[in-house]
Amino acid sequence: MEEEIINRVANSKLVTFDLEDYYPKGSRMTLDIKDWLQEGIVLREKDFREQVKNHEWQQYQDAYVAIYCSTDAIVPAWAYMLITISLASISKKTVLGDLDLLETTLYEEIISNLDVSEFQDKAIIIKGCSKKPVPVNAYLMITNKLKPVVKSIMFGEACSSVPLFKRK
């Protein structure tokens, strides 16, 4: 007589939390300002302001933008502020840094505004694999957010998880 196969994972009280579900839709773009500097390293205010004025800003419409300088130039804060003013009504979000910092900043906003009360006293497994670029910092942020309310936190998949925290 064959025994019925029981899916214990499906019947468990584990709640899967997938950070990929919170990934903000929209394109990600970078803006390297090295070409706006003389020889890629010297910022001349008049020339820089001209570059900002004549740049095609509409390409960043509804995008998340990371501004950076790929050379070792010393760029004053006002230069990045001037670019941000030009992007303010166009982009969804602008940061100074790379795409990883941009993703981290987006997740920081999402997680800080997340209501985790539905996870009160539950066993949570934070899903580890994702197809989208979820930054490692997002895993740390959600762990800190969930720890005060959940019964336990694991990482990975239900069939092969790593236990991280269990309230005593």
Rosetta blueprint (number, residue, H / E / L):
1 M L
2 E L
3 E L
4 E L
5 I L
6 I L
7 N L
8 R H
9 V H
10 A H
11 N H
12 S L
13 K L
14 L E
15 V E
16 T E
17 F E
18 D L
19 L H
20 E H
21 D H
22 Y H
23 Y L
24 P L
25 K L
26 G L
27 S L
28 R E
29 M E
30 T E
31 L E
32 D E
33 I L
34 K H
35 D H
36 W H
37 L L
38 Q E
39 E L
40 G L
41 I L
42 V E
43 L L
44 R L
45 E H
46 K H
47 D H
48 F H
49 R H
50 E H
51 Q H
52 V H
53 K H
54 N H
55 H L
56 E L
57 W H
58 Q H
59 Q H
60 Y H
61 Q L
62 D L
63 A L
64 Y E
65 V E
66 A E
67 I E
68 Y E
69 C L
70 S L
71 T L
72 D L
73 A L
74 I L
75 V L
76 P L
77 A H
78 W H
79 A H
80 Y H
81 M H
82 L H
83 I H
84 T H
85 I H
86 S H
87 L H
88 A L
89 S L
90 I L
91 S L
92 K L
93 K E
94 T E
95 V E
96 L E
97 G L
98 D L
99 L H
100 D H
101 L H
102 L H
103 E H
104 T H
105 T H
106 L H
107 Y H
108 E H
109 E H
110 I H
111 I H
112 S H
113 N L
114 L L
115 D L
116 V L
117 S H
118 E H
119 F H
120 Q L
121 D L
122 K L
123 A E
124 I E
125 I E
126 I E
127 K E
128 G L
129 C L
130 S L
131 K L
132 K L
133 P L
134 V L
135 P L
136 V H
137 N H
138 A H
139 Y H
140 L H
141 M H
142 I H
143 T H
144 N H
145 K H
146 L H
147 K L
148 P L
149 V L
150 V L
151 K L
152 S E
153 I E
154 M E
155 F E
156 G E
157 E E
158 A L
159 C L
160 S E
161 S E
162 V E
163 P E
164 L E
165 F E
166 K E
167 R L
168 K L
